[in-house]
């Protein structure tokens, strides 16, 4: 996770965090997620420039015609070799429904309910570490059977393979 280079609201992640590998990876992850979501759902809104939605963790909202309500997802480009990071405190301050971690190199993604992950981490506080910016996180392996059982009790992981795309 990078530090913001400005405290002002910006329309792009590169303006907020600088043009670097991390922001390019995050942008590529969102593009892959958008490509996937538009193929699966009838309605998809990308809130790239909406400050309130971004702060709430709602990168996208998606819906099928037969659903009464739409759902929101926060996309992270931090899935590598089946391992992903979850920033615990950040999840408490969001109001999105789902989280999606994308591996931009392979096009794979792990998706889960934000509330289910909060409960899982709350029940496994020994997993929490602190990064150099004093932010609490957990490093999780998507193939961990205990994690998959706990999450699937609420909503199962969905692992998707995105089609080949222009990756950074």
ChimeraX commands (.cxc) that place a marker at each C-alpha (Angstrom):
marker #1 position 0.00,0.00,0.00 radius 0.5
marker #1 position 1.41,3.35,-1.06 radius 0.5
marker #1 position 1.15,6.69,0.72 radius 0.5
marker #1 position -0.88,9.50,-0.82 radius 0.5
marker #1 position 1.20,12.25,-2.39 radius 0.5
marker #1 position -1.59,14.79,-1.80 radius 0.5
marker #1 position -4.37,15.14,0.75 radius 0.5
marker #1 position -6.67,16.70,-1.88 radius 0.5
marker #1 position -9.18,14.64,-3.83 radius 0.5
marker #1 position -7.88,13.60,-7.23 radius 0.5
marker #1 position -9.65,11.98,-10.16 radius 0.5
marker #1 position -7.00,9.31,-10.71 radius 0.5
marker #1 position -4.96,7.04,-8.47 radius 0.5
marker #1 position -1.76,8.19,-10.17 radius 0.5
marker #1 position -2.53,11.77,-9.11 radius 0.5
marker #1 position -3.26,10.63,-5.55 radius 0.5
marker #1 position -0.42,8.14,-5.06 radius 0.5
marker #1 position 1.99,8.95,-7.87 radius 0.5
marker #1 position 2.58,7.10,-11.11 radius 0.5
marker #1 position 4.27,3.92,-9.93 radius 0.5
marker #1 position 4.03,0.15,-10.26 radius 0.5
marker #1 position 1.49,-0.10,-7.43 radius 0.5
marker #1 position -0.96,2.41,-8.93 radius 0.5
marker #1 position -0.58,0.95,-12.43 radius 0.5
marker #1 position -1.29,-2.52,-10.98 radius 0.5
marker #1 position -4.38,-1.21,-9.16 radius 0.5
marker #1 position -5.65,0.45,-12.34 radius 0.5
marker #1 position -5.06,-2.75,-14.34 radius 0.5
marker #1 position -6.91,-4.76,-11.65 radius 0.5
marker #1 position -9.90,-2.44,-11.88 radius 0.5
marker #1 position -9.91,-2.66,-15.67 radius 0.5
marker #1 position -9.86,-6.47,-15.53 radius 0.5
marker #1 position -12.64,-6.43,-12.93 radius 0.5
marker #1 position -14.71,-4.09,-15.09 radius 0.5
marker #1 position -14.25,-6.31,-18.15 radius 0.5
marker #1 position -15.36,-9.33,-16.08 radius 0.5
marker #1 position -18.31,-7.61,-14.36 radius 0.5
marker #1 position -19.74,-6.27,-17.63 radius 0.5
marker #1 position -19.79,-9.79,-19.07 radius 0.5
marker #1 position -21.53,-11.32,-16.04 radius 0.5
marker #1 position -23.99,-8.64,-14.84 radius 0.5
marker #1 position -26.67,-6.60,-16.60 radius 0.5
marker #1 position -25.76,-3.29,-15.00 radius 0.5
marker #1 position -22.28,-2.15,-13.94 radius 0.5
marker #1 position -21.30,1.29,-12.72 radius 0.5
marker #1 position -17.62,2.18,-12.35 radius 0.5
marker #1 position -17.17,4.91,-9.75 radius 0.5
marker #1 position -13.66,5.88,-10.77 radius 0.5
marker #1 position -14.12,9.62,-10.14 radius 0.5
marker #1 position -16.80,9.59,-7.43 radius 0.5
marker #1 position -15.16,10.67,-4.17 radius 0.5
marker #1 position -17.90,9.45,-1.83 radius 0.5
marker #1 position -18.17,6.04,-3.50 radius 0.5
marker #1 position -14.38,5.59,-3.52 radius 0.5
marker #1 position -14.11,6.47,0.18 radius 0.5
marker #1 position -16.89,3.95,0.88 radius 0.5
marker #1 position -14.93,1.25,-0.99 radius 0.5
marker #1 position -17.37,1.07,-3.87 radius 0.5
marker #1 position -15.21,0.88,-6.97 radius 0.5
marker #1 position -18.10,-0.77,-8.81 radius 0.5
marker #1 position -21.79,-1.43,-8.30 radius 0.5
marker #1 position -23.32,-4.31,-10.21 radius 0.5
marker #1 position -26.75,-5.85,-10.61 radius 0.5
marker #1 position -28.66,-8.46,-12.54 radius 0.5
marker #1 position -32.10,-7.50,-13.86 radius 0.5
marker #1 position -33.89,-9.98,-11.62 radius 0.5
marker #1 position -32.22,-8.66,-8.44 radius 0.5
marker #1 position -33.98,-6.08,-6.33 radius 0.5
marker #1 position -30.74,-4.40,-5.18 radius 0.5
marker #1 position -27.29,-3.78,-6.58 radius 0.5
marker #1 position -24.07,-4.82,-4.84 radius 0.5
marker #1 position -20.79,-2.98,-4.52 radius 0.5
marker #1 position -17.23,-4.25,-4.72 radius 0.5
marker #1 position -13.84,-2.83,-3.75 radius 0.5
marker #1 position -11.09,-4.07,-6.09 radius 0.5
marker #1 position -7.48,-4.57,-4.99 radius 0.5
marker #1 position -4.62,-5.55,-7.28 radius 0.5
marker #1 position -2.71,-7.40,-4.58 radius 0.5
marker #1 position -3.27,-11.09,-5.35 radius 0.5
marker #1 position 0.06,-12.78,-6.14 radius 0.5
marker #1 position 0.65,-16.55,-6.22 radius 0.5
marker #1 position -2.66,-17.10,-4.41 radius 0.5
marker #1 position -1.74,-14.78,-1.52 radius 0.5
marker #1 position -3.45,-11.46,-0.84 radius 0.5
marker #1 position -3.40,-8.74,1.80 radius 0.5
marker #1 position -6.44,-7.52,3.71 radius 0.5
marker #1 position -6.08,-4.19,5.48 radius 0.5
marker #1 position -8.20,-4.81,8.55 radius 0.5
marker #1 position -8.88,-1.25,9.76 radius 0.5
marker #1 position -9.60,-0.04,6.23 radius 0.5
marker #1 position -12.36,-2.64,5.89 radius 0.5
marker #1 position -14.12,-1.34,9.02 radius 0.5
marker #1 position -14.37,2.14,7.51 radius 0.5
marker #1 position -15.96,0.97,4.25 radius 0.5
marker #1 position -19.56,0.15,3.39 radius 0.5
marker #1 position -19.12,-2.00,0.29 radius 0.5
marker #1 position -20.60,-5.50,0.09 radius 0.5
marker #1 position -17.80,-7.45,-1.58 radius 0.5
marker #1 position -14.01,-7.43,-1.94 radius 0.5
marker #1 position -12.12,-8.63,-4.99 radius 0.5
marker #1 position -8.36,-9.23,-5.10 radius 0.5
marker #1 position -6.96,-9.53,-8.63 radius 0.5
marker #1 position -3.68,-10.99,-9.86 radius 0.5
marker #1 position -3.07,-8.86,-12.97 radius 0.5
marker #1 position -0.33,-11.20,-14.19 radius 0.5
marker #1 position -2.58,-14.27,-14.34 radius 0.5
marker #1 position -6.05,-12.73,-14.51 radius 0.5
marker #1 position -7.23,-14.70,-11.48 radius 0.5
marker #1 position -9.36,-13.13,-8.77 radius 0.5
marker #1 position -10.61,-13.98,-5.29 radius 0.5
marker #1 position -13.92,-12.46,-4.24 radius 0.5
marker #1 position -15.66,-12.57,-0.85 radius 0.5
marker #1 position -18.10,-10.81,1.43 radius 0.5
marker #1 position -16.48,-7.91,3.32 radius 0.5
marker #1 position -18.49,-8.68,6.46 radius 0.5
marker #1 position -17.48,-12.35,6.36 radius 0.5
marker #1 position -13.80,-11.39,6.16 radius 0.5
marker #1 position -14.17,-8.93,9.02 radius 0.5
marker #1 position -15.65,-11.70,11.13 radius 0.5
marker #1 position -12.94,-14.15,10.09 radius 0.5
marker #1 position -10.13,-11.75,10.97 radius 0.5
marker #1 position -11.84,-10.71,14.22 radius 0.5
marker #1 position -11.89,-14.38,15.22 radius 0.5
marker #1 position -8.22,-14.82,14.23 radius 0.5
marker #1 position -6.58,-11.68,15.62 radius 0.5
marker #1 position -3.27,-13.53,15.96 radius 0.5
marker #1 position -2.91,-13.24,12.16 radius 0.5
marker #1 position -2.75,-9.43,12.22 radius 0.5
marker #1 position 0.55,-7.75,11.38 radius 0.5
marker #1 position 1.46,-4.06,11.10 radius 0.5
marker #1 position 3.08,-2.50,8.01 radius 0.5
marker #1 position 5.66,0.30,7.87 radius 0.5
marker #1 position 2.83,2.87,7.85 radius 0.5
marker #1 position 1.38,1.37,11.07 radius 0.5
marker #1 position -1.62,-0.10,9.22 radius 0.5
marker #1 position -2.93,-3.45,10.42 radius 0.5
marker #1 position -3.23,-6.20,7.82 radius 0.5
marker #1 position -3.40,-9.95,7.35 radius 0.5
marker #1 position -1.70,-11.93,4.61 radius 0.5
marker #1 position -3.97,-14.76,3.47 radius 0.5
marker #1 position -3.56,-17.71,1.14 radius 0.5
marker #1 position -6.65,-18.29,-0.98 radius 0.5
marker #1 position -6.11,-22.05,-0.77 radius 0.5
marker #1 position -6.10,-22.15,3.06 radius 0.5
marker #1 position -8.85,-24.69,3.93 radius 0.5
marker #1 position -9.68,-23.02,7.28 radius 0.5
marker #1 position -10.11,-19.64,5.62 radius 0.5
marker #1 position -12.22,-21.12,2.83 radius 0.5
marker #1 position -14.46,-22.96,5.32 radius 0.5
marker #1 position -14.98,-19.85,7.43 radius 0.5
marker #1 position -15.73,-17.63,4.48 radius 0.5
marker #1 position -17.88,-20.16,2.66 radius 0.5
marker #1 position -20.10,-20.37,5.74 radius 0.5
marker #1 position -21.31,-16.88,4.78 radius 0.5
marker #1 position -20.61,-16.71,1.06 radius 0.5
marker #1 position -18.15,-18.83,-0.85 radius 0.5
marker #1 position -15.03,-17.55,-2.52 radius 0.5
marker #1 position -15.45,-17.18,-6.22 radius 0.5
marker #1 position -12.29,-17.62,-8.20 radius 0.5
marker #1 position -12.52,-16.38,-11.77 radius 0.5
marker #1 position -10.05,-16.38,-14.62 radius 0.5
marker #1 position -10.16,-13.19,-16.62 radius 0.5
marker #1 position -9.41,-13.44,-20.34 radius 0.5
marker #1 position -5.99,-12.43,-21.58 radius 0.5
marker #1 position -5.76,-8.65,-21.57 radius 0.5
marker #1 position -3.17,-5.96,-21.89 radius 0.5
marker #1 position -1.44,-6.10,-18.53 radius 0.5
marker #1 position 1.01,-3.47,-17.35 radius 0.5
marker link #1:1,2 radius 0.2
marker link #1:2,3 radius 0.2
marker link #1:3,4 radius 0.2
marker link #1:4,5 radius 0.2
marker link #1:5,6 radius 0.2
marker link #1:6,7 radius 0.2
marker link #1:7,8 radius 0.2
marker link #1:8,9 radius 0.2
marker link #1:9,10 radius 0.2
marker link #1:10,11 radius 0.2
marker link #1:11,12 radius 0.2
marker link #1:12,13 radius 0.2
marker link #1:13,14 radius 0.2
marker link #1:14,15 radius 0.2
marker link #1:15,16 radius 0.2
marker link #1:16,17 radius 0.2
marker link #1:17,18 radius 0.2
marker link #1:18,19 radius 0.2
marker link #1:19,20 radius 0.2
marker link #1:20,21 radius 0.2
marker link #1:21,22 radius 0.2
marker link #1:22,23 radius 0.2
marker link #1:23,24 radius 0.2
marker link #1:24,25 radius 0.2
marker link #1:25,26 radius 0.2
marker link #1:26,27 radius 0.2
marker link #1:27,28 radius 0.2
marker link #1:28,29 radius 0.2
marker link #1:29,30 radius 0.2
marker link #1:30,31 radius 0.2
marker link #1:31,32 radius 0.2
marker link #1:32,33 radius 0.2
marker link #1:33,34 radius 0.2
marker link #1:34,35 radius 0.2
marker link #1:35,36 radius 0.2
marker link #1:36,37 radius 0.2
marker link #1:37,38 radius 0.2
marker link #1:38,39 radius 0.2
marker link #1:39,40 radius 0.2
marker link #1:40,41 radius 0.2
marker link #1:41,42 radius 0.2
marker link #1:42,43 radius 0.2
marker link #1:43,44 radius 0.2
marker link #1:44,45 radius 0.2
marker link #1:45,46 radius 0.2
marker link #1:46,47 radius 0.2
marker link #1:47,48 radius 0.2
marker link #1:48,49 radius 0.2
marker link #1:49,50 radius 0.2
marker link #1:50,51 radius 0.2
marker link #1:51,52 radius 0.2
marker link #1:52,53 radius 0.2
marker link #1:53,54 radius 0.2
marker link #1:54,55 radius 0.2
marker link #1:55,56 radius 0.2
marker link #1:56,57 radius 0.2
marker link #1:57,58 radius 0.2
marker link #1:58,59 radius 0.2
marker link #1:59,60 radius 0.2
marker link #1:60,61 radius 0.2
marker link #1:61,62 radius 0.2
marker link #1:62,63 radius 0.2
marker link #1:63,64 radius 0.2
marker link #1:64,65 radius 0.2
marker link #1:65,66 radius 0.2
marker link #1:66,67 radius 0.2
marker link #1:67,68 radius 0.2
marker link #1:68,69 radius 0.2
marker link #1:69,70 radius 0.2
marker link #1:70,71 radius 0.2
marker link #1:71,72 radius 0.2
marker link #1:72,73 radius 0.2
marker link #1:73,74 radius 0.2
marker link #1:74,75 radius 0.2
marker link #1:75,76 radius 0.2
marker link #1:76,77 radius 0.2
marker link #1:77,78 radius 0.2
marker link #1:78,79 radius 0.2
marker link #1:79,80 radius 0.2
marker link #1:80,81 radius 0.2
marker link #1:81,82 radius 0.2
marker link #1:82,83 radius 0.2
marker link #1:83,84 radius 0.2
marker link #1:84,85 radius 0.2
marker link #1:85,86 radius 0.2
marker link #1:86,87 radius 0.2
marker link #1:87,88 radius 0.2
marker link #1:88,89 radius 0.2
marker link #1:89,90 radius 0.2
marker link #1:90,91 radius 0.2
marker link #1:91,92 radius 0.2
marker link #1:92,93 radius 0.2
marker link #1:93,94 radius 0.2
marker link #1:94,95 radius 0.2
marker link #1:95,96 radius 0.2
marker link #1:96,97 radius 0.2
marker link #1:97,98 radius 0.2
marker link #1:98,99 radius 0.2
marker link #1:99,100 radius 0.2
marker link #1:100,101 radius 0.2
marker link #1:101,102 radius 0.2
marker link #1:102,103 radius 0.2
marker link #1:103,104 radius 0.2
marker link #1:104,105 radius 0.2
marker link #1:105,106 radius 0.2
marker link #1:106,107 radius 0.2
marker link #1:107,108 radius 0.2
marker link #1:108,109 radius 0.2
marker link #1:109,110 radius 0.2
marker link #1:110,111 radius 0.2
marker link #1:111,112 radius 0.2
marker link #1:112,113 radius 0.2
marker link #1:113,114 radius 0.2
marker link #1:114,115 radius 0.2
marker link #1:115,116 radius 0.2
marker link #1:116,117 radius 0.2
marker link #1:117,118 radius 0.2
marker link #1:118,119 radius 0.2
marker link #1:119,120 radius 0.2
marker link #1:120,121 radius 0.2
marker link #1:121,122 radius 0.2
marker link #1:122,123 radius 0.2
marker link #1:123,124 radius 0.2
marker link #1:124,125 radius 0.2
marker link #1:125,126 radius 0.2
marker link #1:126,127 radius 0.2
marker link #1:127,128 radius 0.2
marker link #1:128,129 radius 0.2
marker link #1:129,130 radius 0.2
marker link #1:130,131 radius 0.2
marker link #1:131,132 radius 0.2
marker link #1:132,133 radius 0.2
marker link #1:133,134 radius 0.2
marker link #1:134,135 radius 0.2
marker link #1:135,136 radius 0.2
marker link #1:136,137 radius 0.2
marker link #1:137,138 radius 0.2
marker link #1:138,139 radius 0.2
marker link #1:139,140 radius 0.2
marker link #1:140,141 radius 0.2
marker link #1:141,142 radius 0.2
marker link #1:142,143 radius 0.2
marker link #1:143,144 radius 0.2
marker link #1:144,145 radius 0.2
marker link #1:145,146 radius 0.2
marker link #1:146,147 radius 0.2
marker link #1:147,148 radius 0.2
marker link #1:148,149 radius 0.2
marker link #1:149,150 radius 0.2
marker link #1:150,151 radius 0.2
marker link #1:151,152 radius 0.2
marker link #1:152,153 radius 0.2
marker link #1:153,154 radius 0.2
marker link #1:154,155 radius 0.2
marker link #1:155,156 radius 0.2
marker link #1:156,157 radius 0.2
marker link #1:157,158 radius 0.2
marker link #1:158,159 radius 0.2
marker link #1:159,160 radius 0.2
marker link #1:160,161 radius 0.2
marker link #1:161,162 radius 0.2
marker link #1:162,163 radius 0.2
marker link #1:163,164 radius 0.2
marker link #1:164,165 radius 0.2
marker link #1:165,166 radius 0.2
marker link #1:166,167 radius 0.2
marker link #1:167,168 radius 0.2
view
